[in-house]
Amino acid sequence: AAVLDEVMTIAKYDCNVLITGDTGVGKEKIANIIQKNSNRKLQPFVKINCASIATNLIESEFFGYEKGSFTGANNGGKKGYFELADNGVIFLDEIGELSVDMQAKLLRVIQDGEFFRVGGTIPVKTNVRILSATNRDLEDYIDADKFRRDLYYRLNVVRIKVPNLTERTGDIPALTKHFLKVYGKKFVMNRAIDDDAIEYLKQCEWPGNIRELENVVQRLMI
């Protein structure tokens, strides 16, 4: 509840936010809540997983490209994520996986509010709010020269640390009932869970956090 209160307060202010926490704690859900309660809620919301884009494609995915700028390029050129998200919000998940070269380009966009498409010579203006997320310790990455300190300060205007599920076992009953409802609709079945079963779930270790609990509920239902 404390985290949610913090999120609702931060959402209203148009600043960049860094969301940290282990895998499966629900960092993307936090980003969704911020976007839905921000003054940009009616504008585009573009989500990018930085770890899932091939290194040689990441610049053209972020910033787009002009026609004929490389072999296999779309004839009409293509808009990148920053152009598509103009006036809205960009969510950069797994930000720690960006190459140092790409970090420098991202920093320039944040500082200048503009970028060049790959193969382009005319700057494209952009106005976005950046929400980023990582399960890495970015301070360690900075010490190891894997992450730019200046970019870190630009992204980390406000930081939200999402606690592990074992630190908030009080949420387990509500989460379990939520997943029963969601998958009850999906699987067309009506299942309830005994209080002592919920008590048992509260005693369990959850290394995969909320995502693991969600999978367990699905498996129990099936």
Summary of the structure (lengths in Angstrom):
residues: 222
radius of gyration: 20.1
end to end distance: 30.6
largest distance: 65.0
contacts: 648
relative contact order: 0.17
helix: 48%
strand: 14%
